[in-house]
Amino acid sequence: MRIYNTLSRTKEEFVPINPGEVKMYSCGPTVYNFFHIGNARPFIIFDTLRRYLEYIGYKVTFVQNFTDIDDKMIKNANEQGITVKELAETYIKEYFTDAQGLGIKAATIHPKATENIDAIIKTVETLIEKGYAYEVNGDVYFETKKFSEYGKLSKMPLEDLEAGARIDVTDIKRNPSDFALWKAKKEGEPAWNSPWGEGRPGWHIECSAMVNKYLGETIDIHSGGQDLIFPHHENEIAQSECCTGKPFARYWMHNGYINVDNQKMSKSLGNFFTVRDVAKKYDYEVIRFFMLSAHYRSVINFADELLAQSEAGLNRLYNCISNLEFLETKAKNRELTDTEKEFIEKLDSFREQFKTAMDDDLNTADAIAAIFDLAKFINSEEKSDWALGVFEAAKGLMRELGDVIGIFTRTTEDTISDEAKALIEKRAAARAEKDWATSDKIRDELLSMGIEVADTRQGVKIRVIK
């Protein structure tokens, strides 16, 4: 497998530190609200990477944190008249609701910043002892000029990074790009005891401390959105490598931005959507399928018509599986003919096509194309008198590849509304009574709902066409 490494700006052969094992960290959400579609993309992408690594035989230890203390959380909690902990607990629960809907597997470990204060303090103490950090009035800052490689991830010289640094207006820092490791307590803020007085951790330090605690000094893959390259990931590298004296992560992976209707997503433009909002109109699985339909490093345009296209495409794949399941119930469990054996052997070429795409820097767009090619092959070659084993093999491969990218989580019945199911039962009763007029009327009504009902020699076949 080859991965595009942001650190080297090239595709590199993926070779983990320990054969057969992968240690992977991905930046998680700051839990002050529902997560938006921009957040959803890295969650989906790197869940898919984890799934694929496991599929090809690796044991993956996947850590994704929850930032449960920061300025936004304090502000939101104060506005709502609740504690920061209460706010965090609410939106961690909501995170899992949306994540599960999107087919995102729970991480091996989901550490919280507030549950790792001791590890954070220990990391800050080490940086001070080694001369990379300094304390001023209860605040502790990392001194970027002490790390000669600062800027190696973003590929910008320190002077440019200083000019663009997101900093508070203050004269207590030695350099404009120095960043906070520990913040002294302010009125109305949660705080913890430390050698520098009561305070709370800065944003960047939590990830370094938790990576070291749960995965070790050097990990295989660190991932997140492109917006995290600077300053967050740049600062993680600096503080981690100065603390341990060892490389922090071997491979850095970053997904591209999301535009909405070809404009940058922002609250001021009114095109800012949470996943929960979008899921009211489109199934969670459609959102996931849409996100994976483009290469993860490309900019993706989020638009209603594109989601509708994804929904239609996903339904076509479900219809292939549904048809196989229908024919399975009618098939005989007999020995395979030579022609049937040859068909099953040909299925392997689609698995290889899929793996070739995924091995090329997680090219999910081409991997999905391989699944469409597989469905097309099945539909064109399919015969109603096939042996049971043929249908099982074809359906098995469709679901196998779908599981790798986190789709086909629904049954055929899940794709049909309760209203449509009731009409299908009503139509069956009308046909049993030979009430053809009512049967035809219901069939047309179902068709207007995007459900095609066909009467075949094998029985009633139902297909979603919307």
C-alpha positions as CSV (number, residue, x, y, z in Angstrom):
1,M,0.0,0.0,0.0
2,R,1.2,3.5,-0.8
3,I,0.2,6.6,1.2
4,Y,0.6,10.2,0.4
5,N,2.7,11.6,3.3
6,T,2.1,15.3,4.0
7,L,5.5,15.4,5.6
8,S,7.4,14.4,2.5
9,R,4.7,15.6,-0.1
10,T,5.1,12.2,-1.9
11,K,3.5,8.9,-2.0
12,E,5.4,6.4,0.1
13,E,5.2,2.7,0.6
14,F,3.5,2.0,3.9
15,V,5.7,0.1,6.2
16,P,4.6,0.1,9.8
17,I,7.0,0.1,12.7
18,N,6.0,-3.3,13.9
19,P,5.1,-5.9,11.2
20,G,1.4,-6.7,11.2
21,E,0.5,-3.9,13.6
22,V,-0.6,-0.3,13.0
23,K,-0.7,2.5,15.6
24,M,-2.9,5.3,14.3
25,Y,-4.1,8.6,15.9
26,S,-6.7,10.8,14.4
27,C,-7.8,14.2,15.8
28,G,-11.3,14.0,17.2
29,P,-14.0,16.7,17.8
30,T,-14.1,19.6,20.2
31,V,-17.4,18.6,21.8
32,Y,-19.3,21.9,22.2
33,N,-22.0,21.3,19.5
34,F,-23.1,18.7,16.9
35,F,-20.3,18.1,14.4
36,H,-20.7,19.5,10.9
37,I,-20.1,18.0,7.5
38,G,-16.6,19.4,7.4
39,N,-15.8,17.4,10.6
40,A,-17.6,14.3,9.1
41,R,-15.2,14.0,6.2
42,P,-12.0,13.1,8.2
43,F,-14.1,10.9,10.6
44,I,-15.4,8.9,7.6
45,I,-12.1,8.9,5.6
46,F,-9.9,7.7,8.4
47,D,-12.5,5.2,9.7
48,T,-12.3,3.8,6.1
49,L,-8.5,3.7,6.3
50,R,-8.7,1.8,9.6
51,R,-11.3,-0.6,8.1
52,Y,-9.1,-1.3,5.1
53,L,-5.9,-1.9,7.1
54,E,-7.8,-4.4,9.2
55,Y,-9.2,-6.0,6.0
56,I,-5.7,-6.6,4.6
57,G,-4.6,-8.2,7.9
58,Y,-3.2,-5.5,10.2
59,K,-4.0,-5.3,13.9
60,V,-4.9,-1.6,14.2
61,T,-4.9,0.3,17.5
62,F,-6.9,3.4,16.6
63,V,-7.0,6.4,19.0
64,Q,-9.3,9.4,18.5
65,N,-9.6,12.0,21.2
66,F,-12.3,14.2,22.5
67,T,-11.3,17.8,23.2
68,D,-13.5,18.4,26.2
69,I,-12.0,21.7,27.5
70,D,-11.2,24.8,25.4
71,D,-12.3,28.4,24.9
72,K,-15.4,27.6,22.8
73,M,-16.6,25.1,25.3
74,I,-16.2,27.5,28.2
75,K,-18.1,30.2,26.3
76,N,-21.0,27.8,25.3
77,A,-21.3,26.3,28.7
78,N,-21.5,29.8,30.3
79,E,-24.1,30.9,27.8
80,Q,-26.2,27.8,28.6
81,G,-25.7,28.1,32.4
82,I,-24.2,24.6,32.7
83,T,-20.8,23.2,33.5
84,V,-18.2,22.5,30.8
85,K,-18.3,18.8,31.8
86,E,-22.1,18.7,31.3
87,L,-21.7,20.3,27.9
88,A,-19.0,17.8,26.9
89,E,-21.0,14.8,28.1
90,T,-24.0,16.0,26.1
91,Y,-22.1,16.3,22.8
92,I,-20.0,13.2,23.2
93,K,-23.2,11.3,23.4
94,E,-24.5,13.2,20.3
95,Y,-21.2,12.5,18.5
96,F,-21.7,8.8,18.9
97,T,-25.3,9.0,17.6
98,D,-24.1,10.7,14.4
99,A,-20.9,8.6,14.1
100,Q,-22.8,5.3,14.4
101,G,-25.3,6.6,11.8
102,L,-22.4,7.3,9.5
103,G,-21.0,3.8,10.0
104,I,-18.0,5.1,11.9
105,K,-16.6,2.4,14.2
106,A,-15.7,3.4,17.8
107,A,-12.0,3.9,18.2
108,T,-9.9,1.4,20.2
109,I,-9.6,4.2,22.7
110,H,-11.5,7.6,22.9
111,P,-9.4,9.6,25.5
112,K,-10.6,12.9,26.9
113,A,-8.3,15.8,27.6
114,T,-9.7,16.3,31.1
115,E,-9.0,12.7,32.0
116,N,-5.4,13.0,31.0
117,I,-4.3,16.1,32.9
118,D,-1.5,14.2,34.7
119,A,0.0,13.1,31.4
120,I,-0.3,16.6,30.0
121,I,1.4,18.2,33.0
122,K,4.2,15.6,32.9
123,T,4.8,16.4,29.2
124,V,4.9,20.1,29.9
125,E,7.4,19.6,32.8
126,T,9.7,17.6,30.5
127,L,9.7,20.4,27.9
128,I,10.6,23.0,30.6
129,E,13.3,20.8,32.0
130,K,14.8,20.3,28.5
131,G,14.7,24.1,27.8
132,Y,12.0,24.1,25.1
133,A,9.3,25.8,27.2
134,Y,9.1,28.7,29.7
135,E,6.6,29.9,32.3
136,V,5.3,33.4,32.7
137,N,2.7,34.3,35.4
138,G,1.2,30.8,35.4
139,D,1.2,30.4,31.6
140,V,3.6,28.0,30.0
141,Y,4.7,28.5,26.3
142,F,6.6,26.4,23.9
143,E,9.5,28.3,22.4
144,T,9.4,27.6,18.7
145,K,12.8,29.0,17.8
146,K,14.4,26.2,20.0
147,F,13.1,23.6,17.5
148,S,15.2,23.9,14.4
149,E,12.7,21.8,12.3
150,Y,9.7,23.9,13.2
151,G,7.7,24.3,10.0
152,K,8.7,21.0,8.4
153,L,5.1,19.8,8.0
154,S,3.6,22.9,6.6
155,K,6.8,23.6,4.6
156,M,6.9,27.2,5.6
157,P,9.9,29.1,7.1
158,L,9.5,30.2,10.7
159,E,9.4,33.9,9.6
160,D,6.3,33.2,7.5
161,L,4.7,31.1,10.2
162,E,5.2,33.9,12.8
163,A,3.6,36.4,10.4
164,G,0.5,34.2,10.1
165,A,0.4,32.9,13.6
166,R,-2.9,33.0,15.4
167,I,-1.8,34.7,18.6
168,D,-3.2,36.7,21.4
169,V,-2.1,40.3,21.7
170,T,0.5,40.0,24.4
171,D,4.1,41.0,25.1
172,I,4.9,38.2,27.5
173,K,5.8,35.7,24.7
174,R,9.4,35.6,23.6
175,N,8.4,35.0,19.9
176,P,5.1,35.6,18.1
177,S,4.8,31.9,17.1
178,D,5.3,30.6,20.6
179,F,2.2,28.7,21.7
180,A,0.5,27.9,25.0
181,L,1.1,24.6,26.6
182,W,-0.7,25.6,29.8
183,K,-3.0,28.5,30.6
184,A,-3.3,30.1,34.0
185,K,-6.8,30.1,35.5
186,K,-9.2,32.9,34.6
187,E,-12.4,33.8,36.5
188,G,-15.2,31.4,35.7
189,E,-13.0,28.8,34.0
190,P,-12.5,25.1,35.1
191,A,-8.9,24.6,36.4
192,W,-6.6,21.9,37.7
193,N,-3.6,22.1,40.0
194,S,-0.2,22.2,38.4
195,P,3.4,23.2,39.3
196,W,2.6,26.6,37.8
197,G,-0.6,27.2,39.7
198,E,-4.2,26.4,38.8
199,G,-4.9,26.3,35.1
200,R,-5.9,24.2,32.1
201,P,-4.1,22.7,29.1
202,G,-3.6,24.4,25.8
203,W,-5.2,22.8,22.7
204,H,-2.1,21.3,21.1
205,I,-0.5,19.6,24.1
206,E,-3.4,17.2,24.8
207,C,-2.8,15.2,21.6
208,S,1.0,14.8,22.2
209,A,0.4,13.6,25.7
210,M,-2.3,11.2,24.7
211,V,-0.4,9.8,21.7
212,N,2.6,9.1,24.0
213,K,0.4,7.6,26.7
214,Y,-1.8,5.3,24.6
215,L,0.4,4.6,21.5
216,G,4.0,5.3,22.4
217,E,6.7,7.8,21.4
218,T,6.5,7.1,17.6
219,I,3.3,6.1,15.8
220,D,2.7,4.9,12.3
221,I,-0.1,7.3,11.1
222,H,-1.4,10.6,12.3
223,S,-4.4,12.0,10.4
224,G,-6.9,14.9,10.3
225,G,-8.3,17.6,8.1
226,Q,-6.1,19.8,6.0
227,D,-6.9,22.8,8.2
228,L,-5.0,21.1,11.1
229,I,-1.6,21.1,9.3
230,F,-0.8,24.5,10.8
231,P,-0.8,25.3,13.6
232,H,-2.1,22.2,15.3
233,H,-0.1,19.4,13.8
234,E,3.0,21.5,13.3
235,N,2.9,22.2,17.1
236,E,2.2,18.6,17.9
237,I,5.4,17.6,16.1
238,A,7.5,20.3,17.8
239,Q,6.4,19.6,21.4
240,S,6.4,15.8,20.9
241,E,9.8,15.4,19.3
242,C,11.4,17.9,21.7
243,C,9.9,15.9,24.6
244,T,11.0,12.4,23.4
245,G,13.9,13.1,21.1
246,K,12.2,10.7,18.6
247,P,10.1,11.1,15.4
248,F,6.5,11.7,16.3
249,A,4.6,10.1,13.4
250,R,6.0,8.3,10.3
251,Y,3.1,9.1,8.0
252,W,0.9,12.2,8.1
253,M,-2.5,12.1,6.2
254,H,-4.8,15.0,5.6
255,N,-8.1,15.2,3.8
256,G,-9.1,18.1,1.5
257,Y,-11.7,20.8,2.3
258,I,-15.4,20.8,1.7
259,N,-17.1,23.5,-0.3
260,V,-20.9,24.0,-0.2
261,D,-22.4,24.8,-3.6
262,N,-18.9,25.8,-4.7
263,Q,-18.4,28.2,-1.9
264,K,-16.3,27.9,1.2
265,M,-18.4,26.6,4.1
266,S,-19.0,29.3,6.7
267,K,-21.7,30.4,9.2
268,S,-21.6,33.9,7.7
269,L,-22.6,32.6,4.3
270,G,-25.5,30.6,5.7
271,N,-24.1,27.4,4.2
272,F,-22.9,25.7,7.4
273,F,-24.6,22.4,8.0
274,T,-24.3,19.8,10.8
275,V,-24.5,16.2,9.9
276,R,-27.7,16.0,12.0
277,D,-29.3,18.6,9.7
278,V,-28.4,16.8,6.5
279,A,-29.5,13.4,7.9
280,K,-33.0,14.8,8.2
281,K,-33.2,14.7,4.4
282,Y,-30.7,12.0,3.4
283,D,-29.9,8.7,5.1
284,Y,-26.6,8.7,7.0
285,E,-25.2,6.1,4.7
286,V,-25.8,8.3,1.7
287,I,-23.7,11.0,3.3
288,R,-20.9,8.5,3.9
289,F,-21.2,7.2,0.3
290,F,-21.0,10.7,-1.0
291,M,-17.9,11.6,1.1
292,L,-16.1,8.5,-0.3
293,S,-17.0,9.1,-3.9
294,A,-14.1,11.5,-4.3
295,H,-10.4,11.0,-3.5
296,Y,-9.9,12.1,0.1
297,R,-7.2,14.7,-0.7
298,S,-9.3,16.5,-3.3
299,V,-11.7,19.4,-2.5
300,I,-15.2,18.1,-2.5
301,N,-18.3,20.1,-3.3
302,F,-21.3,19.5,-1.1
303,A,-24.5,20.2,-3.0
304,D,-28.1,18.8,-2.8
305,E,-28.0,17.5,-6.4
306,L,-24.8,15.6,-5.7
307,L,-26.2,14.0,-2.6
308,A,-29.3,13.0,-4.7
309,Q,-26.9,11.4,-7.2
310,S,-25.2,9.5,-4.5
311,E,-28.5,8.3,-3.1
312,A,-29.5,7.0,-6.6
313,G,-26.1,5.3,-7.0
314,L,-26.2,3.6,-3.7
315,N,-29.8,2.4,-4.4
316,R,-28.6,0.8,-7.6
317,L,-26.0,-1.2,-5.6
318,Y,-28.6,-2.2,-3.1
319,N,-30.9,-3.3,-5.8
320,C,-28.2,-5.7,-7.1
321,I,-27.9,-7.2,-3.6
322,S,-31.7,-7.3,-3.2
323,N,-32.1,-9.2,-6.5
324,L,-29.4,-11.7,-5.4
325,E,-31.2,-12.2,-2.1
326,F,-34.5,-12.7,-3.9
327,L,-33.1,-15.3,-6.3
328,E,-31.3,-17.0,-3.4
329,T,-34.7,-17.9,-1.9
330,K,-35.7,-19.7,-5.1
331,A,-32.3,-21.3,-6.0
332,K,-31.5,-25.0,-5.6
333,N,-28.5,-26.1,-3.4
334,R,-26.9,-28.3,-6.0
335,E,-23.4,-28.8,-7.4
336,L,-22.0,-26.0,-9.5
337,T,-21.6,-26.4,-13.3
338,D,-18.4,-25.5,-15.0
339,T,-20.0,-22.3,-16.2
340,E,-21.0,-21.4,-12.7
341,K,-17.5,-22.1,-11.4
342,E,-16.0,-19.9,-14.1
343,F,-18.4,-17.1,-13.1
344,I,-17.3,-17.3,-9.4
345,E,-13.6,-17.3,-10.4
346,K,-14.2,-14.1,-12.4
347,L,-15.5,-12.4,-9.2
348,D,-11.9,-12.4,-7.9
349,S,-10.8,-9.8,-10.5
350,F,-13.2,-7.3,-9.0
351,R,-11.8,-7.8,-5.5
352,E,-8.3,-7.2,-7.0
353,Q,-9.5,-4.1,-8.8
354,F,-10.9,-2.8,-5.5
355,K,-7.7,-3.6,-3.6
356,T,-5.5,-2.0,-6.2
357,A,-7.5,1.3,-5.9
358,M,-7.4,1.2,-2.1
359,D,-3.7,0.4,-2.1
360,D,-3.1,3.6,-4.2
361,D,-3.4,6.2,-1.4
362,L,-6.8,5.1,-0.3
363,N,-8.5,5.8,-3.6
364,T,-12.1,5.2,-2.5
365,A,-13.5,6.8,-5.7
366,D,-11.9,4.1,-7.8
367,A,-12.8,1.4,-5.2
368,I,-16.4,2.4,-5.5
369,A,-16.1,2.2,-9.3
370,A,-14.9,-1.4,-8.8
371,I,-18.1,-2.2,-6.8
372,F,-20.2,-0.7,-9.6
373,D,-18.3,-2.7,-12.2
374,L,-19.0,-5.8,-10.0
375,A,-22.7,-5.1,-9.8
376,K,-22.8,-4.5,-13.6
377,F,-21.1,-7.8,-14.2
378,I,-23.5,-9.7,-11.9
379,N,-26.5,-8.1,-13.4
380,S,-25.4,-8.9,-17.0
381,E,-24.4,-12.5,-16.3
382,E,-27.1,-13.4,-13.8
383,K,-29.4,-16.3,-14.5
384,S,-32.5,-17.2,-12.5
385,D,-31.6,-21.0,-12.6
386,W,-28.2,-20.6,-11.1
387,A,-27.2,-22.8,-8.1
388,L,-27.5,-21.3,-4.6
389,G,-23.7,-21.2,-4.3
390,V,-23.4,-18.7,-7.2
391,F,-25.8,-16.2,-5.7
392,E,-24.1,-16.6,-2.3
393,A,-20.7,-15.9,-3.8
394,A,-21.8,-12.8,-5.7
395,K,-23.8,-11.4,-2.8
396,G,-20.9,-12.2,-0.4
397,L,-18.4,-10.3,-2.4
398,M,-20.7,-7.3,-2.8
399,R,-21.1,-7.2,1.0
400,E,-17.4,-7.9,1.7
401,L,-16.2,-4.9,-0.4
402,G,-19.0,-2.7,0.9
403,D,-18.1,-3.5,4.5
404,V,-14.5,-2.3,3.9
405,I,-15.8,1.2,3.1
406,G,-18.7,1.0,5.5
407,I,-21.7,0.7,3.2
408,F,-24.5,-1.9,2.8
409,T,-25.3,-1.6,6.5
410,R,-29.0,-1.7,5.8
411,T,-31.2,-4.6,4.8
412,T,-33.4,-4.4,1.8
413,E,-36.4,-3.7,4.1
414,D,-34.5,-0.8,5.6
415,T,-34.5,1.0,2.2
416,I,-38.3,0.9,2.0
417,S,-40.5,3.1,4.2
418,D,-43.2,1.7,6.5
419,E,-45.8,3.4,4.3
420,A,-44.5,1.6,1.2
421,K,-44.4,-1.7,3.0
422,A,-48.0,-1.3,4.0
423,L,-48.9,-0.6,0.3
424,I,-47.0,-3.7,-0.8
425,E,-49.0,-5.8,1.6
426,K,-52.2,-4.2,0.5
427,R,-51.3,-4.9,-3.2
428,A,-50.6,-8.5,-2.4
429,A,-54.0,-8.9,-0.8
430,A,-55.7,-7.3,-3.8
431,R,-53.9,-9.7,-6.2
432,A,-54.9,-12.6,-4.0
433,E,-58.5,-11.5,-4.5
434,K,-57.9,-10.9,-8.2
435,D,-58.7,-7.2,-7.8
436,W,-56.4,-6.2,-10.6
437,A,-57.6,-2.6,-10.8
438,T,-56.6,-2.0,-7.1
439,S,-53.4,-3.9,-7.6
440,D,-52.4,-1.7,-10.6
441,K,-53.4,1.5,-8.8
442,I,-51.2,0.6,-5.8
443,R,-48.3,-0.4,-8.2
444,D,-48.5,3.1,-9.8
445,E,-48.6,4.7,-6.4
446,L,-45.5,2.8,-5.3
447,L,-43.8,3.8,-8.5
448,S,-44.4,7.5,-7.7
449,M,-42.7,6.9,-4.3
450,G,-39.7,5.4,-6.1
451,I,-40.5,1.7,-5.5
452,E,-40.9,-0.6,-8.5
453,V,-42.9,-3.7,-8.0
454,A,-42.6,-6.5,-10.6
455,D,-44.5,-9.8,-10.8
456,T,-42.2,-12.6,-12.0
457,R,-42.4,-16.3,-12.3
458,Q,-40.2,-16.5,-9.2
459,G,-42.5,-14.1,-7.2
460,V,-42.8,-10.4,-6.5
461,K,-39.5,-8.4,-7.0
462,I,-39.2,-5.0,-5.3
463,R,-36.7,-2.4,-6.5
464,V,-35.9,1.1,-5.2
465,I,-35.5,3.4,-8.2
466,K,-35.5,6.9,-6.6
